Amino acid sequence: QAQLVESGGGLVQPGGSLRLSCAASRLTFSSYAMSWYRQAPGKERELVAGITSGVGNTSYADSVKGRFTISRDNVKNTMYLQMNSLKPEDTAVYYCHAERGVIRKYWGQGTQVTVSS
């Protein structure tokens, strides 16, 4: 069974930065489209950013464009999310997601990001 493990979350002041990591194992990482989702208390899980397999095209939710950067290292089997200029509304549990085709979809356990002064 594929495994995704997030790390890098924590408490940061508004305007600060964090870098999340998602380490993947037991899957052919380079062939999976990867993405970050987040879920705030009382809200639905939402897509934050995605990166394709192969060329590595990226996409972002409007709310994070210009502040967050998604990337991947297919040698280290790891995906990253660099988050800058963080706002209190970025507070959420951040989840890593891997997808290949219709059937192969996996989630990590999540990492908490709290933006507060």
C-alpha positions as CSV (number, residue, x, y, z in Angstrom):
1,Q,0.0,0.0,0.0
2,A,1.3,3.4,-0.9
3,Q,2.2,5.8,1.9
4,L,2.3,9.5,2.0
5,V,3.8,11.3,5.1
6,E,3.5,15.1,5.5
7,S,5.8,17.2,7.7
8,G,6.7,20.8,8.3
9,G,3.6,22.1,9.8
10,G,3.5,24.3,12.9
11,L,2.6,27.6,14.4
12,V,3.7,30.7,12.5
13,Q,3.0,34.4,12.8
14,P,1.1,36.3,10.1
15,G,3.5,37.2,7.3
16,G,5.7,34.3,8.1
17,S,6.7,31.2,6.0
18,L,6.6,27.5,6.2
19,R,7.7,24.7,3.9
20,L,5.7,21.5,3.9
21,S,7.0,18.2,2.7
22,C,5.3,15.0,1.5
23,A,7.4,11.9,1.4
24,A,6.0,9.1,-0.7
25,S,6.8,5.5,-0.6
26,R,5.6,2.2,-2.2
27,L,4.5,3.9,-5.4
28,T,6.2,5.0,-8.6
29,F,6.3,8.6,-7.5
30,S,7.3,10.2,-10.8
31,S,4.2,8.8,-12.5
32,Y,1.7,10.3,-10.1
33,A,0.0,13.7,-10.2
34,M,0.5,15.3,-6.8
35,S,-1.4,17.9,-4.9
36,W,-1.9,19.7,-1.7
37,Y,-5.3,20.1,-0.1
38,R,-6.3,21.8,3.1
39,Q,-9.3,21.6,5.5
40,A,-10.1,24.3,8.0
41,P,-12.4,23.6,11.0
42,G,-16.0,23.5,9.9
43,K,-15.1,23.8,6.2
44,E,-14.8,21.4,3.3
45,R,-11.5,20.1,2.1
46,E,-10.2,22.3,-0.7
47,L,-7.5,22.0,-3.4
48,V,-4.6,24.3,-2.7
49,A,-2.1,23.4,-5.4
50,G,-1.3,20.7,-7.9
51,I,1.7,19.5,-9.9
52,T,1.5,17.0,-12.8
53,S,3.7,14.0,-13.5
54,G,6.2,14.3,-16.3
55,V,6.6,18.0,-17.1
56,G,5.5,19.1,-13.7
57,N,2.9,21.8,-14.7
58,T,1.6,23.6,-11.7
59,S,-1.8,25.1,-10.7
60,Y,-3.0,27.0,-7.7
61,A,-6.1,28.1,-5.9
62,D,-6.7,31.8,-6.4
63,S,-6.4,32.4,-2.6
64,V,-2.7,31.2,-2.6
65,K,-1.4,32.4,-6.0
66,G,1.7,34.4,-5.7
67,R,2.3,33.2,-2.1
68,F,2.6,29.4,-2.3
69,T,4.9,27.4,-4.6
70,I,4.4,23.7,-5.2
71,S,7.4,21.5,-6.4
72,R,8.5,17.9,-6.5
73,D,11.7,16.0,-6.4
74,N,11.3,12.7,-8.3
75,V,14.7,11.4,-7.1
76,K,13.8,11.9,-3.4
77,N,10.1,10.9,-4.0
78,T,9.1,14.1,-2.2
79,M,6.7,16.9,-2.9
80,Y,6.9,20.4,-1.3
81,L,4.8,23.4,-0.6
82,Q,6.6,26.6,0.1
83,M,4.2,29.0,1.8
84,N,5.1,32.6,2.2
85,S,3.2,35.7,3.4
86,L,1.0,33.4,5.5
87,K,-2.4,34.7,6.7
88,P,-4.7,33.6,9.5
89,E,-7.1,32.2,6.9
90,D,-4.4,29.8,5.8
91,T,-4.9,28.0,9.1
92,A,-5.9,24.4,8.3
93,V,-4.8,20.8,8.2
94,Y,-2.8,20.3,5.0
95,Y,-3.0,17.0,3.2
96,C,-0.9,15.5,0.5
97,H,-2.6,13.6,-2.3
98,A,-1.3,11.3,-5.0
99,E,-3.3,10.3,-8.1
100,R,-2.7,8.1,-11.1
101,G,-5.8,7.3,-13.2
102,V,-9.2,6.6,-11.7
103,I,-8.3,4.0,-9.1
104,R,-4.9,4.9,-7.7
105,K,-5.6,7.7,-5.3
106,Y,-3.9,8.1,-1.9
107,W,-3.9,10.6,1.0
108,G,-1.5,11.5,3.7
109,Q,-2.5,11.8,7.4
110,G,-2.2,15.6,7.3
111,T,-0.1,18.3,9.1
112,Q,-1.5,21.2,11.0
113,V,-0.6,24.7,10.0
114,T,-1.7,27.5,12.4
115,V,-1.1,31.2,11.5
116,S,-1.6,33.3,14.5
117,S,0.0,36.1,16.5
